[in-house]
Amino acid sequence: MSNDVLLSFVGGFPDKRSVCNNVCESFYGAAIDGCYGLLNNYGNEFERLHTGRKTEEVDDVTVLKNGVEGNFSTEDVMRVAGKMFIHSSRRSIDLSFSGLTLKETQDVELALLLLAAAEKVGYREFEWIQAIVEHVSKAKKVHIIDIGIKTGVQWTVLMQALVSRYECPIEILKVTTVATNEKRLIEGTGKWLLSFAQSLGLPFSFKVVVVSDMLDLKENLFEVDVGETVAVYAATTLRSMLVMPNRFRTYNEKGIRNMVAAEGEERRVRHVKFDVWRAFFVRYGMEEILHTRYEWEMLARQMEGNSGAFDFVKSVIKIHQLQVLSKLQDQASTRFHPCMESFDDYLSELNESFNGRCYNLSGDKIKEFVSSDAGTAIQRIIYYFSKVMKHSLPVYKRPLKAFRARKKSIDLAIRSRAQGISLMQALATRENPPIERLKITAMGTTLRTKMEQTEFTRTKKPAFKTQFKKQQFYRNWLHSGIQMQAKITVTETWLRKHRHLYDGATRHPFIRSIRDGNIDISAFKTWLGQDYIFVRAFVPFVASVLTKAYKGSDDANGDVEVILGGVAALHDEISWFKKEAFKWGVQLSSIVPQKANQEYCRFLESLISPEVEYTVAAVAFWAIETIYQESFAHCLEDDSKTPPELKETCQRWGNESFGEYCNSLRNIVDRQLEKASDDVITKAEATLLRVLEHEVDFWNMSHGRT
Ligand SMILES: Cc1ncc(CNC=O)c(N)n1
């Protein structure tokens, strides 16, 4: 059985499809393919800036249109934007005389920004690891040859991926690394990796190959066994060699040529056919690792007679026809060291350009946005895509940045466990200064229950089969002196403190009777008619919250948009009530509000007053929405026996995107409370209690009890 070898060098513009496919393909695969196809085919902006083609004319966009005037498909948008991106060095392009409609212009502009943003994140070590994860997905014996392992953090991500693979359980993971000096340090890395692997229950072996010079590397040093899938990873080494171009060339000639070019006797590492190599090389951006045309030509000449290799090299030369070494070195410093700030700048640029409306990239709305009909298809793709890029960035970059900050206490906002783990790894191996405390604050836009599963300290439901092992793993870390603590928000404190009342409002007998399938239909009709009246009174209240958000929330954080979304949804909700009332034979015009309802509506009215602070009103708003969300979501759980004819009602408030909306409200509230005075916090808490009481009374009224 031959070994399957994957060579992974960091550099170049990677094929993002692997990343996007997972997330986006089901949505908009074609468009994204189109976009990255463009980027990959045409190179990057840097290239453009240095080829002297800056002033080239952009094709008349109207001739690019594929079909009917004013009817741009997503593909059209991408193609036009791609063309412009390639041909123009200016960040903003004036499209006013392009003959495009306003909407098309906006789409193209948006796509241009996306291309610019995508270019910026061209280098992400994590992607290589991700690519390796994919590459070895079917392999039972995985052998990583890491030339320059550093902290080894990157392999924790792979280990995690390997142990959570159930279809094809991993037999062994081997990591072999090369040391020229600092063997002791690398052995330390090995120990950490071993303990990490043990805590995951992953069979693991670690080996260090010592050579006095990198140029002495020979494949037989690596002890590659039969049936192993080998991945060669050289994240930093090649780059570090760049400081001495001669060394790089020597390494390349010996290394790359042997691996890629040599056939038969001479061939030592390569066990796959050329097209596979080519695919991998292109995928890993090999062609961008500082090869001058001259270098490639030299290599090509040496390989004459080996037509496969020659073709490959020729195609690389073609890509790089216009590059010269000095410019490439420039490029190395700008592009090989991705900087989060600059990407964030890009996102804020994206954000600013489409300020207001649905393009806020700061946090809360993505799922809602993607699953909603807001914007055009292309706007949704791009919005979603920029989020994906942002979120796939930090897996271990961000933690390592914190690591480099050399603080004794680090507060890390996590989105997924992987980041936390890699940071722990890095911190635990750090000697100076020793870490005293690691505090982890979970924050996010996903449903709270999901967030809680990510938390390190408590887990509601077992999320994985390896749960136990993972807990054990965390405990190991706790023993090693790293303290984990989840930050508790104000709303969290309140909900814990008033759990009893909160459960009374969200698990009321009325709700239970829906969930158990024994609801009294007349009670349901009472609720329907009364709630219609309530919702009508709720509209001006929400509008007042909107006004207060506009006036009161100084930081442009998207409060207004979230609340506006709530106002908009009420329009639909009122129509739904009318339709539903008709269905059940409830005469809305003749409904008289009952006492509990009257009191609740009066309470809402009192909150409209300008004297009530934004924070206080927002707390009421969040609580009112959330109680319904939690109540009806309860009726939709797997084991519920909710009658089919009531499912739609439960869906209305119990669906996931309403849940996310409630979570956005909760974030707004917590952000406000964080900076509120004690006086306001006290008022807000009292308001929450009033809401809870009114909700309980409202259910009692519907249920026909007091
Ligand atoms: C009594 C009550 N509380 C909360 C809601 C949910 N908010 C808007 O629909 C509602 N409809 N009714």
The ligand as an SDF file (V2000), in Angstrom:
LIG
                    3D

 12 12  0  0  0  0  0  0  0  0999 V2000
  -48.8660   38.6030   26.7390 C   0  0  0  0  0  0  0  0  0  0  0  0
  -47.8510   38.5370   25.6820 C   0  0  0  0  0  0  0  0  0  0  0  0
  -46.5660   38.5720   26.0160 N   0  0  0  0  0  0  0  0  0  0  0  0
  -45.6220   38.5120   25.0660 C   0  0  0  0  0  0  0  0  0  0  0  0
  -45.9660   38.4380   23.7500 C   0  0  0  0  0  0  0  0  0  0  0  0
  -44.8900   38.3390   22.7290 C   0  0  0  0  0  0  0  0  0  0  0  0
  -44.6360   39.5610   22.0810 N   0  0  0  0  0  0  0  0  0  0  0  0
  -45.1730   39.8840   20.9100 C   0  0  0  0  0  0  0  0  0  0  0  0
  -45.9350   39.2280   20.2810 O   0  0  0  0  0  0  0  0  0  0  0  0
  -47.3130   38.4120   23.4390 C   0  0  0  0  0  0  0  0  0  0  0  0
  -47.7310   38.3110   22.1650 N   0  0  0  0  0  0  0  0  0  0  0  0
  -48.2180   38.4450   24.4260 N   0  0  0  0  0  0  0  0  0  0  0  0
  1  2  1  0
  2  3  1  0
  2 12  2  0
  3  4  2  0
  4  5  1  0
  5  6  1  0
  5 10  2  0
  6  7  1  0
  7  8  1  0
  8  9  2  0
 10 11  1  0
 10 12  1  0
M  END
$$$$
